[in-house]
């Protein structure tokens, strides 16, 4: 088993505190063997590119007042991709860890993802109901995007940790 104790005072042979590997050997095999890993690997960069394009369009609208429709369409596309990656990510977690969400290895990333989703859905609800003027909508989108950047950073950190784990480095 690849799990070591994280109790205070416990140390590995290296003298460093013992830590839990991100994936057990069985989880790593499931991760490497499922098509959902490839799906996530494709969707994540696509979503990031759409985010960058959308961010430029939103900032352009806020700076010039032009391009509202393009900015709005880009935010809706970004939200659609976010929901798609969340659904496929939940399936990936089920295959790899045996539960749809909140697997211990990705608990805080999943928690924060729900905040990101809530902000994106707030934007959509306000857009569809006309509850906010266009400038306010764009600021909600920017708040959603700021949360997305933090969440993406969480996942990139886990990707780095998984690589170091695979190399056997602490």
TAFEN-V625130 format. One record per backbone hydrogen bond with DSSP energy under -1.0 kcal/mol. CO is the residue of the C=O (numbers start at 1). NH is the residue of the N-H. Records with the same first field share a line. If there is no record, write none. Layout:
BEGIN
CO = NH, NH
END
This chain:
BEGIN
2 = 21
7 = 10
10 = 18
12 = 15
16 = 12
24 = 28
25 = 29
26 = 30
27 = 31
28 = 32
29 = 33
34 = 37
35 = 39
36 = 40
37 = 41
38 = 42
39 = 43
40 = 44
42 = 46
43 = 47
44 = 48
45 = 49
46 = 50
47 = 51
48 = 52
49 = 53
50 = 54
51 = 55
52 = 56
53 = 57
54 = 58
55 = 59
56 = 60
57 = 61
58 = 62
59 = 63
60 = 64
61 = 65
67 = 71
68 = 72
69 = 73
70 = 74
71 = 75
72 = 76
73 = 77
74 = 78
75 = 79
76 = 80
77 = 81
78 = 82
79 = 83
80 = 84
81 = 85
82 = 86
83 = 87
84 = 88
85 = 89
86 = 90
87 = 91
88 = 92
89 = 93
90 = 94
91 = 95
92 = 96
93 = 97
94 = 98
103 = 106
106 = 110
107 = 111
108 = 112
109 = 113
110 = 114
111 = 115
112 = 116
113 = 117
114 = 118
115 = 119
116 = 120
117 = 121
118 = 122
119 = 123
120 = 124
121 = 125
122 = 126
123 = 127
124 = 128
125 = 129
126 = 130, 131
133 = 137
134 = 138
135 = 139
136 = 140
137 = 141
138 = 142
139 = 143
140 = 144
141 = 145
142 = 146
143 = 147
144 = 148
145 = 149
146 = 150
147 = 151
148 = 152
149 = 153
150 = 154
151 = 155
152 = 156
153 = 157
154 = 158
155 = 159
156 = 160
157 = 161
158 = 162
159 = 163
160 = 164
161 = 165
162 = 166
163 = 167
164 = 169
165 = 168
END
